[in-house]
């Protein structure tokens, strides 16, 4: 039930836009007896141009979104690989406190989850990633040998992945494209208000439908363009990337500390 509501939330919250446009159109028709200046068929090329631009923007943000879907899993894999390295070194009887090192890794995971939940900044996460160097130093003292170079490589991979997350979170896809899309949508809405239709029923259907499609798609594109905008209230958007790989590793890591 909850998933269904998430799926329909964007559609339902867009409904006021077509209702508002329909009220404007009917107000012009009944209040001012304004039937229109141009035929709807004459503005078809403008509507087609708007649809083409919607498709262009959607294709651009979807490509970034597909990359974003992989990042939580790759972050979890990188941290768990470091955890496995620590476990391997401990099992070959190296002398260090394995629970302490696992607790440090757990704090790295916790900081990432809290970052996505918007409870702390990215600077804290980078400090936690840098703290993995301390884990490598402990293992170096314990004479872990070639394991250290592998751990350093995974630390660099973890830093690279999280940096990519921050770039996606802080930037938008082609802001000039958004500007053109918004101007195009405004022009289409204005033309719908002055368009002439053969009958009022067709007018109501077309105006409401086109308005719903354009407003919905613009909002959807903006949502997809920000796949890591998790709400502090806990309300999930349909376009938010699922964090379950990172959350499941966090649970496994906490179980190992017991």
C-alpha positions in Angstrom: 0.0 0.0 0.0 2.8 2.4 0.9 4.7 1.7 -2.3 1.5 2.4 -4.3 1.1 5.7 -2.6 4.7 6.7 -3.3 4.1 5.7 -7.0 1.0 7.9 -7.3 2.1 10.8 -5.1 3.6 12.9 -7.9 0.7 12.3 -10.2 -1.9 13.3 -7.5 0.0 16.4 -6.4 0.1 17.6 -10.0 -3.7 17.5 -10.4 -4.2 21.1 -9.1 -2.3 22.4 -12.2 -4.7 21.1 -14.9 -7.7 22.0 -12.7 -6.4 25.5 -12.5 -5.8 25.7 -16.2 -9.3 24.3 -16.9 -10.9 26.9 -14.6 -9.0 29.7 -16.4 -10.2 28.4 -19.8 -13.8 28.0 -18.7 -13.6 31.4 -17.0 -12.5 33.0 -20.3 -15.3 31.1 -22.2 -18.2 31.8 -19.9 -17.1 35.0 -18.1 -15.6 36.9 -21.1 -17.3 34.9 -23.9 -13.8 34.4 -25.4 -13.8 31.4 -27.7 -10.2 31.7 -28.8 -8.0 33.3 -31.5 -6.3 30.4 -33.2 -7.3 26.8 -33.9 -5.8 24.1 -31.8 -4.4 22.5 -34.9 -2.3 25.6 -35.6 -0.4 25.3 -32.3 0.3 21.6 -32.7 3.9 22.3 -33.8 4.6 24.1 -30.6 3.2 21.3 -28.5 5.3 18.8 -30.5 8.4 20.9 -29.9 7.7 20.9 -26.2 7.3 17.1 -26.2 10.6 16.7 -28.0 12.3 18.9 -25.4 10.8 16.8 -22.6 12.2 13.7 -24.2 15.7 15.2 -24.5 15.8 16.3 -20.9 14.4 13.0 -19.6 17.0 11.0 -21.6 19.8 13.1 -20.1 18.7 12.8 -16.4 17.9 9.1 -16.8 21.5 8.3 -17.8 22.8 9.9 -14.6 20.0 8.2 -12.6 21.1 4.8 -13.7 24.6 5.5 -12.5 23.2 6.8 -9.2 21.4 3.6 -8.6 24.7 1.7 -8.5 26.4 4.0 -6.0 24.9 2.8 -2.7 25.7 -0.9 -3.6 29.3 0.1 -4.7 29.8 2.1 -1.5 28.7 -0.9 0.6 30.9 -3.3 -1.3 34.0 -1.1 -0.9 33.5 -0.8 2.9 32.7 -4.5 3.3 35.8 -5.4 1.3 37.9 -3.4 3.8 36.0 -5.3 6.6 37.0 -8.6 4.9 40.6 -7.5 4.7 40.6 -6.8 8.5 38.9 -10.1 9.1 41.5 -12.0 7.0 44.4 -10.3 8.7 42.9 -11.2 12.1 42.4 -14.8 11.1 46.0 -15.3 10.2 46.8 -14.4 13.8 48.0 -10.8 13.5 48.0 -9.0 16.8 45.5 -6.2 16.9 42.0 -5.4 18.3 39.7 -6.5 15.6 36.5 -5.2 17.3 38.0 -1.7 17.5 38.8 -1.7 13.8 35.3 -3.0 13.0 33.8 -0.3 15.2 35.8 2.3 13.2 34.5 0.9 9.9 31.0 0.9 11.4 31.3 4.6 12.1 32.2 5.2 8.4 29.0 3.4 7.3 26.9 5.2 9.9 28.3 8.6 8.7 27.3 7.8 5.1 23.8 6.7 6.1 23.4 9.9 8.2 24.6 12.0 5.2 21.9 10.5 3.0 19.4 11.2 5.7 20.6 14.8 5.8 21.6 14.6 9.4 25.2 15.6 8.8 27.4 17.1 6.1 29.7 15.6 3.6 32.8 16.9 5.4 32.1 14.5 8.3 31.9 11.5 5.8 35.3 12.5 4.2 36.9 12.7 7.6 35.6 9.2 8.4 36.9 7.9 5.1 40.3 9.5 5.9 40.2 7.7 9.3 40.6 4.4 7.5 44.2 5.4 7.2 44.4 4.8 10.9 43.1 1.3 10.5 45.9 0.7 7.9 48.5 2.0 10.3 47.3 -0.4 13.0 47.6 -3.3 10.6 51.0 -2.1 9.4 52.3 -2.2 13.0 50.8 -5.7 13.2 53.0 -6.6 10.1 50.1 -7.2 7.7 52.4 -6.8 4.7 50.8 -6.6 1.2 47.3 -6.3 2.7 47.9 -2.6 3.4 48.2 -1.7 -0.3 44.8 -3.4 -1.0 43.2 -1.6 1.8 44.5 1.8 0.6 43.2 1.0 -2.9 39.7 0.3 -1.5 39.9 3.5 0.6 40.6 5.5 -2.6 37.7 3.7 -4.3 35.4 4.6 -1.4 36.5 8.2 -1.6 36.0 8.3 -5.4 32.5 6.8 -5.1 31.4 9.2 -2.4 32.8 12.2 -4.3 30.6 11.1 -7.2 27.6 11.1 -4.9 28.3 14.6 -3.8 28.7 15.8 -7.4 25.3 14.3 -8.4 23.7 15.7 -5.3 25.0 19.3 -5.7 24.6 19.7 -9.5 21.7 19.8 -11.9 21.6 18.5 -15.5 21.9 21.3 -18.1 20.3 24.3 -16.3 19.9 26.1 -19.7 17.8 23.2 -20.8 15.5 23.6 -17.8 15.2 27.3 -18.7 14.1 26.5 -22.2 11.7 23.8 -21.0 10.0 26.2 -18.6 9.6 28.9 -21.3 8.3 26.4 -23.7 5.8 25.0 -21.2 4.6 28.6 -20.3 4.1 29.3 -24.0 2.1 26.1 -24.5 -0.1 26.9 -21.6 -0.7 30.5 -22.9 -1.5 29.1 -26.4 -4.0 26.6 -24.9 -5.8 29.5 -23.2 -6.3 31.3 -26.6 -6.8 28.2 -28.7 -10.2 27.6 -30.3 -11.8 24.2 -30.1 -14.8 22.7 -31.9 -16.7 21.9 -28.7 -16.3 22.5 -25.0 -15.9 18.9 -24.1 -12.9 18.4 -26.3 -11.5 21.7 -25.0 -11.7 20.5 -21.4 -10.1 17.2 -22.1 -7.2 18.5 -24.2 -6.4 21.5 -22.0 -6.4 19.4 -18.8 -4.5 16.5 -20.4 -1.7 18.5 -21.9 -1.3 20.6 -18.8 -1.1 17.5 -16.6 1.5 15.8 -18.9 3.8 18.9 -19.1 3.6 19.8 -15.4 4.0 16.1 -14.4 7.0 15.5 -16.7 8.8 18.7 -15.6 8.4 17.7 -12.0 9.4 14.1 -12.7 12.6 15.3 -14.6 13.5 17.5 -11.6 13.0 14.6 -9.2 15.1 12.2 -11.3 17.8 14.8 -11.5 18.1 14.7 -7.7 18.1 11.0 -6.8 19.7 11.6 -3.3 17.2 14.2 -2.0 15.9 12.2 0.9 13.5 14.0 3.1 14.3 14.7 6.8 10.7 13.9 7.5 11.2 10.3 6.3 8.8 10.8 3.3 10.2 8.8 0.4 10.0 10.1 -3.2 9.4 7.6 -6.0 12.6 8.8 -7.7 14.9 8.5 -4.7 17.6 5.8 -5.1 17.1 2.9 -2.7 19.7 2.7 0.0 19.0 -0.9 1.0 22.5 -2.2 0.0 24.2 0.3 2.4 21.6 -0.2 5.1 21.8 -4.0 5.0 25.6 -3.8 5.3 25.2 -1.4 8.2 23.0 -4.1 9.9 25.6 -6.8 9.2 28.4 -4.7 10.5 26.5 -3.9 13.7 25.8 -7.7 14.2 29.6 -8.4 14.0 30.2 -6.0 16.8 28.0 -7.8 19.2 
